[in-house]
């Protein structure tokens, strides 16, 4: 296989330093889902291609073709790529794949995609049956399970042999795909946990929000906004926001060994004290509007705090009919750091049983380093890690994408701290009891004793009991 020789200078998004939680200077899926699973060949998607960058980027496809792979005929090659997403992502990914196919004579790639939950249900079934796709999207929260099951190919030797050029990628952007010292996934881009709010509401009242506010700051603003406008904060307790809350105090959701929680009942009591009993907080059970439209004028809310990520902003702006602003999940009032972090939004992984691993590695290299890819998909899969690619798409971004890019740049400039280790494989099952109490809190008071019992049950699962 001929390796592409185009070198791209990767951005150095150093996640260094600690910042105060109120610095004004600045685990649900973080990606949209479709309604079901689909399978087809990439060439079948011609009629649904996005027109993004077609004329301007034709030279990219031609160049890729001229650099071409060997003069091998790929007519009989069976190669499958799978990912999760909605219709727009699916169409654009097919376009990206078709451009890649031009480099290989008679190559026709089979594509598989679906909504997030359906995707991993199918992927689990395929893994059990030894029928994984050659190349597939992996999530940070799922990677440990698949590594422990022997379902992912380690990339270390492939990278050392030059199949994937990561020489200019900062280590902090690769850590999300590393498990037990080996790399099993390579990020498509960077994302960050975030809350959304209507900046016009605050501006009209002469108020402002910190980039990484504390709960005390948010709730103080919430009271002021409610007193003068009647608008509320839409709040849902979630593991993601609780995780940032803990991180801001130097704690983690799990201990280093993944055999127990890294918090106690008092931490949960404090976190849940910022709950639904406040007059300026809208309880989800009282919301009857459309999904992602909590900040529309039809609803009396000005801010949303949940387990959302930066790449969800576009959906909220579209559903709400207005431009919104981003801030981090609120941290503790006695915070040591911001608690914020940058996360690989999605990861490319390869089946260890694939008969076309070289082709899979070539696609990852293409997806990482070819500007055509991000001219088509923008920052749907996260902010590109390559500085030249970011620069090349800046003028083509929507207003919401520009907001996301600015927020990520701010987070990467000494605000975000190192990402937490991947959750243990049994984290989902272990968290059932606490999730039930998050749900119960919408209707009734949760006692400390109930929280202690839920933690005890979760620890038992994490310990394999």
C-alpha positions in Angstrom: 0.0 0.0 0.0 1.3 3.4 -0.9 1.0 5.8 2.0 0.0 9.3 1.4 2.9 11.7 1.9 1.1 14.9 2.5 2.1 16.1 6.0 -0.3 18.2 8.0 0.8 20.3 11.0 -1.5 19.2 13.8 -2.8 21.7 16.3 -1.3 21.6 19.8 -4.5 21.7 21.9 -2.6 21.3 25.2 -4.9 20.6 28.1 -2.6 22.1 30.7 -3.0 24.1 33.8 -5.8 24.7 36.2 -8.2 27.6 36.1 -10.6 29.0 38.6 -14.1 27.8 38.1 -15.5 31.3 37.6 -12.9 32.3 35.0 -14.6 34.7 32.6 -11.7 34.9 30.3 -12.3 32.2 29.0 -21.0 9.8 29.5 -24.9 9.9 27.1 -23.7 10.0 23.5 -22.4 13.3 22.2 -23.6 12.8 18.7 -27.0 12.8 17.0 -28.8 9.5 16.2 -30.9 8.2 13.3 -34.1 6.3 13.5 -32.8 2.9 12.5 -30.0 0.8 11.0 -29.2 0.9 7.3 -26.8 -1.0 5.1 -25.8 -0.2 1.5 -22.8 0.4 -0.7 -21.3 3.9 -0.7 -21.8 4.3 -4.4 -25.6 4.0 -3.9 -25.6 7.3 -2.1 -24.8 9.6 -5.1 -28.2 11.2 -5.2 -28.1 12.2 -1.6 -24.6 13.7 -1.5 -24.1 17.0 0.3 -23.0 19.7 -2.1 -20.5 21.0 0.4 -17.2 21.9 -1.2 -17.9 19.9 -4.4 -16.2 22.2 -7.0 -13.6 23.6 -4.7 -12.5 20.2 -3.4 -12.5 18.2 -6.7 -8.8 18.8 -6.8 -8.5 16.9 -3.5 -10.1 13.9 -4.9 -8.0 14.1 -8.1 -4.8 14.4 -6.0 -5.8 11.5 -3.9 -6.5 9.4 -7.0 -3.1 10.4 -8.5 -1.3 9.4 -5.3 -3.5 6.3 -5.6 -3.0 2.9 -4.0 -1.2 0.2 -5.8 -2.5 -0.9 -9.2 -4.5 -3.6 -7.5 -8.0 -4.4 -8.6 -10.3 -4.2 -5.6 -13.4 -5.5 -7.4 -13.7 -8.5 -5.2 -12.7 -6.8 -1.9 -15.3 -6.9 0.8 -14.8 -3.9 3.0 -17.4 -2.5 5.5 -17.5 0.8 7.4 -20.0 1.5 10.2 -21.0 4.5 12.2 -23.9 6.1 14.0 -25.7 9.3 13.1 -28.7 11.0 11.5 -29.6 11.5 7.9 -27.3 14.5 7.3 -24.3 12.8 8.8 -25.0 9.6 6.9 -25.2 11.4 3.5 -22.0 13.4 4.1 -20.1 10.3 5.3 -21.1 8.4 2.2 -19.8 11.3 0.1 -16.5 11.2 2.1 -16.3 7.4 1.5 -17.0 7.8 -2.2 -14.1 10.2 -2.5 -11.8 7.7 -0.8 -13.0 4.9 -3.2 -11.6 6.9 -6.1 -8.1 6.1 -4.9 -8.6 2.3 -5.3 -9.5 0.6 -8.6 -13.1 -0.8 -8.5 -13.3 -0.5 -4.7 -16.9 -0.5 -3.5 -17.3 -0.1 0.3 -20.4 -1.4 2.1 -21.7 1.1 4.7 -23.7 0.5 7.8 -25.3 3.1 10.1 -28.0 3.7 12.6 -29.1 5.6 15.6 -26.7 5.5 18.6 -28.6 2.9 20.6 -29.4 0.7 17.7 -25.9 1.0 16.4 -24.3 -0.4 19.5 -26.9 -3.1 19.8 -26.1 -4.3 16.3 -22.3 -3.9 16.9 -22.5 -6.0 20.0 -24.4 -8.7 18.1 -21.8 -8.6 15.3 -18.9 -8.8 17.8 -20.5 -11.9 19.4 -20.9 -13.5 16.1 -17.5 -12.6 14.8 -18.9 -10.4 12.1 -17.7 -6.9 13.0 -17.2 -4.4 10.2 -13.6 -3.8 9.1 -13.7 -0.2 10.3 -16.3 1.2 12.7 -17.0 4.2 15.0 -16.3 3.6 18.7 -17.3 5.8 21.6 -15.0 6.7 24.5 -17.5 5.3 27.0 -17.6 1.9 25.2 -14.0 1.3 24.2 -12.9 -0.5 27.4 -15.7 -3.1 27.0 -14.6 -3.9 23.4 -10.9 -4.0 24.3 -11.5 -6.4 27.1 -13.6 -8.5 24.7 -10.7 -8.7 22.3 -12.7 -6.9 19.6 -10.3 -4.1 18.7 -7.1 -4.1 16.8 -4.2 -2.2 18.5 -2.8 0.6 16.3 0.7 1.0 17.8 2.6 -1.1 15.3 0.6 0.2 12.4 1.5 3.8 13.4 5.1 2.9 13.9 5.2 1.4 10.4 3.8 4.6 8.9 0.3 3.6 7.9 -1.2 6.5 9.9 0.5 9.8 10.2 0.0 11.2 13.7 3.4 12.8 14.1 1.9 16.2 14.7 -1.0 15.2 16.9 -0.6 16.2 20.6 -0.6 13.2 23.0 -3.5 14.8 24.9 -5.7 14.2 21.8 -4.7 10.6 21.5 -5.2 9.6 25.1 -8.9 8.9 24.6 -8.2 5.9 22.4 -5.6 4.4 24.7 -6.5 1.5 27.0 -3.9 -0.3 29.2 -1.1 1.5 27.4 -2.1 0.5 23.8 -4.0 2.6 21.2 -7.3 1.1 20.0 -9.1 4.2 18.6 -8.2 7.4 16.8 -10.4 10.5 17.4 -12.3 12.1 14.6 -12.3 15.4 16.4 -12.6 17.1 19.8 -15.8 17.8 21.8 -16.6 19.2 25.2 -19.4 19.0 27.7 -21.5 22.2 27.7 -24.6 24.0 28.8 -26.6 26.2 26.4 -28.2 29.5 27.2 -29.8 32.5 25.5 -27.3 35.4 25.8 -29.9 38.0 24.7 -31.7 37.4 28.0 -28.7 38.2 30.1 -27.6 41.1 27.9 -31.0 42.7 28.2 -30.7 42.6 32.0 -27.0 43.7 32.0 -25.9 40.3 33.2 -23.1 37.9 32.0 -22.1 34.3 32.4 -18.6 32.9 33.1 -17.2 30.3 30.6 -17.0 27.8 33.5 -19.5 29.0 36.1 -20.2 27.5 39.5 -23.6 26.3 40.5 -23.8 29.3 42.9 -23.2 31.7 40.0 -25.7 30.0 37.7 -28.4 29.8 40.4 -27.8 33.5 41.4 -28.3 34.5 37.8 -31.3 32.1 37.6 -33.0 33.9 40.5 -32.4 37.4 38.9 -33.6 36.3 35.5 -36.7 34.7 36.9 -37.5 37.8 39.1 -37.4 40.1 36.1 -38.6 37.9 33.2 -40.2 34.8 34.6 -37.9 32.6 32.5 -36.4 29.5 34.1 -33.4 27.2 33.9 -34.2 23.8 32.4 -32.3 21.3 34.5 -31.8 17.5 34.2 -29.5 15.7 36.6 -27.1 13.6 34.6 -23.9 11.5 35.1 -22.0 13.9 32.8 -22.8 17.0 34.8 -22.2 15.2 38.0 -18.8 14.0 36.7 -17.7 17.6 36.0 -18.9 18.7 39.4 -16.7 16.0 41.0 -13.7 16.8 38.8 -13.9 20.4 39.9 -13.2 19.2 43.5 -10.4 16.9 42.5 -12.5 13.8 42.6 -13.6 11.3 39.9 -16.7 9.1 39.3 -14.6 6.0 39.8 -11.5 5.0 41.6 -8.3 4.3 39.7 -8.9 0.6 39.5 -12.5 1.0 38.4 -13.7 -1.2 41.3 -15.7 1.4 43.2 -17.1 4.9 43.0 -14.8 7.8 43.7 -17.4 9.8 45.6 -19.7 9.3 48.6 -23.2 10.1 49.6 -22.4 13.6 50.8 -21.1 14.5 47.3 -24.4 13.4 45.8 -26.4 15.2 48.4 -24.5 18.5 47.6 -24.9 18.0 43.9 -28.6 17.2 44.1 -29.2 20.2 46.4 -29.2 22.2 43.1 -32.4 20.6 42.2 -36.0 21.0 41.2 -37.4 22.7 44.3 -36.2 26.2 43.2 -38.9 28.4 41.7 -36.6 29.4 38.8 -35.8 25.7 37.8 -38.1 24.0 35.4 -38.6 20.3 36.2 -38.5 18.1 33.1 -41.8 16.5 34.0 -43.4 19.9 33.5 -42.0 20.3 30.0 -44.4 19.3 27.2 -42.5 20.8 24.3 -40.5 19.3 21.5 -37.1 17.7 22.0 -34.2 20.2 21.9 -36.7 23.2 21.8 -36.5 24.0 25.5 -35.0 27.5 24.7 -37.6 28.4 22.1 -39.8 31.4 22.7 -42.7 29.0 23.2 -41.1 27.8 26.4 -40.2 30.0 29.4 -36.6 28.9 29.7 -33.3 30.7 29.1 -30.7 28.0 29.9 -30.4 24.2 29.6 -28.2 22.1 32.0 -28.0 18.4 31.1 -25.6 15.9 29.8 -25.1 17.7 26.5 -22.0 18.3 24.3 -20.8 21.1 22.1 -21.9 19.4 18.9 -25.5 19.4 20.1 -25.6 23.2 19.8 -26.9 23.3 16.2 -29.9 21.1 17.1 -30.9 23.4 20.0 -30.5 26.6 17.8 -32.5 25.1 15.0 -35.3 23.9 17.4 -35.2 27.1 19.4 -35.1 29.5 16.4 -32.3 31.6 17.9 -28.5 31.9 18.4 -27.3 30.5 21.7 -24.2 30.7 23.8 -22.1 28.0 25.4 -20.6 27.6 28.9 -19.2 24.6 30.8 -21.2 22.4 33.1 -21.4 24.2 36.4 -18.7 23.3 38.9 -18.9 23.2 42.7 -18.9 26.4 44.7 -15.7 25.2 46.5 -14.1 24.1 43.2 -10.3 23.6 42.8 -10.5 23.6 39.0 -13.0 24.2 36.2 -13.7 20.5 35.9 -14.0 21.0 32.2 -12.3 18.7 29.7 -11.9 17.9 26.0 -13.1 14.6 24.8 -12.6 12.7 21.5 -16.1 13.0 20.1 -15.8 9.7 18.2 -13.1 7.2 17.6 -12.2 5.1 14.5 -11.5 1.5 15.5 -10.6 -1.6 13.5 -11.7 -5.2 13.8 -8.7 -7.5 14.7 -10.4 -10.1 12.4 -10.5 -7.8 9.3 -8.8 -9.1 6.2 -8.3 -5.6 5.0 -6.5 -3.9 7.8 -4.2 -1.9 5.5 -7.2 -0.4 3.8 -8.8 0.4 7.2 -5.6 2.2 8.3 -5.4 4.1 5.0 -9.0 5.3 5.5 -8.2 6.5 9.1 -5.1 8.4 7.7 -7.3 9.9 5.0 -10.0 10.9 7.5 -7.5 12.5 9.8 -5.3 14.4 7.3 -7.3 15.1 4.1 -9.0 18.6 4.2 -11.7 17.3 1.8 -13.2 15.3 4.7 -13.9 18.3 6.9 -14.9 20.5 4.0 -17.8 18.0 3.7 -18.6 17.2 7.3 -17.6 20.4 9.0 -17.3 19.8 12.8 -20.2 17.4 13.1 -17.8 14.8 14.5 -16.0 17.3 16.6 -13.5 20.1 16.0 -10.6 18.9 13.8 -7.3 18.3 15.5 -5.4 19.6 12.6 -4.7 23.4 12.7 -4.5 23.8 8.8 -7.8 21.9 8.4 -9.4 24.1 11.1 -8.1 27.2 9.3 -9.3 25.9 5.9 -12.9 25.4 7.1 -13.3 28.4 9.3 -14.8 30.6 6.7 -17.3 27.9 5.7 -18.7 27.2 9.2 -22.2 28.1 10.3 -22.7 30.5 13.1 -23.3 27.6 15.6 -20.1 25.8 14.4 -18.2 29.1 14.8 -19.5 29.3 18.4 -18.4 25.7 19.0 -14.9 26.3 17.6 -14.4 29.4 19.7 -15.6 27.6 22.8 -13.2 24.7 22.1 -10.3 27.1 21.6 -11.1 28.7 24.9 -11.2 25.3 26.7 -7.9 24.3 25.1 -6.2 27.5 26.3 -5.5 26.3 29.9 -9.2 26.1 31.0 -9.8 22.3 30.4 -8.0 19.7 32.5 -7.0 16.2 31.6 -9.8 13.9 30.6 -10.8 11.2 33.1 -10.0 7.6 32.5 -12.6 5.6 30.6 -15.4 4.3 32.7 -15.2 0.6 33.7 -17.1 -1.9 31.5 -19.8 -2.4 34.2 -20.4 1.3 34.8 -23.8 1.3 33.0 -25.1 -1.5 35.1 -23.6 -0.1 38.3 -25.2 3.3 37.8 -28.8 2.0 37.5 -29.7 2.6 41.2 -28.4 6.2 41.1 -30.1 7.0 37.8 -33.3 5.8 39.4 -32.8 8.3 42.2 -32.0 11.1 39.7 -35.4 10.2 38.2 -37.1 10.1 41.5 -35.9 13.5 42.5 -38.2 15.0 39.9 -41.2 13.8 41.9 -40.1 13.4 45.5 -37.3 14.1 48.0 -34.3 11.7 47.9 -32.8 10.9 51.3 -29.1 10.4 52.1 -29.9 6.9 53.2 -31.2 6.1 49.7 -28.1 7.5 48.1 -25.9 5.5 50.4 -27.7 2.3 49.5 -27.5 3.1 45.7 -23.7 3.7 46.1 -23.4 0.4 47.9 -25.2 -1.4 45.1 -23.2 0.2 42.5 -19.9 -0.6 44.2 -21.0 -4.2 44.4 -21.4 -4.3 40.6 -18.1 -2.6 40.0 -16.4 -5.2 42.2 -18.0 -8.0 40.3 -20.2 -9.2 43.1 
